[in-house]
């Protein structure tokens, strides 16, 4: 062991459920969450109150061209140790595509990770419903989703948001197994209790909606041409079929809307 904190990661994209999974998985032991420490935001203030190293880390990481240089790794290790505190464990939530898997393995060989993916059309609908249009990359975020989907396919410990909705207890057990955490049914119950009482509107920001009724699953606003665009991509269709997601365009259209073809 390195003597540093044990760091366990959830890799995903925005609007894939990483917030609720990270915080709920950590809750039974009150393990702190490093919420997007490499992300574009200064999180040294409320509600995160991370050490000053977080702001320095995200600036250094971006200045490096988003690479895990030795300097970035050293500063990240220092930050994780500080956030973990005396408990010696921390969950790192990373809903971005900017950490490359090969660099991650070389830079953090002792860290453990899981990958989380969501139906790409339901995820994109969530971004549209919330008006998060600035978070949508070129070509309706298709290239970015495909990048993370390939990583998801290649990783031995992978889950989907839909699996979590159908069997949250099973997903928590799978995540803790991947992280090497010992647990019993009381830990599962506490994680489920967290899910039933918390709705993450955005990262750690808590909303007031019913956790069992995500906004993005109640209203579909994607234009038919975007639905068609995704479902014309052979790789997207392959991933959706492997994950058990419908590839019928009608499943992602507002009633009354129709594909143009």
Secondary structure, DSSP 4 states (H G I P E B T S, - for coil): --SSPEEEEEE--TTSSHHHHHHHHHHTTT-EEEESTTSSS--SSTTT---THHHHHHHHHHHTTS---HHHHHHHHHHHHHHHGGG-EEEEEE-SS-S-HHHHHHH-TT-EEEEEE--HHHHHHHHHHTT-GGG--TGGGHHHHHHHHHHHHH-SSEEEHHHHHH-HHHHHHHHHHHHT----HHHHHHHHHHHHH--EEETTEE-SS-TTS-GGGT-----HHHHHHHHT-HHHHHHHHHHT----GGGGS-TT-----
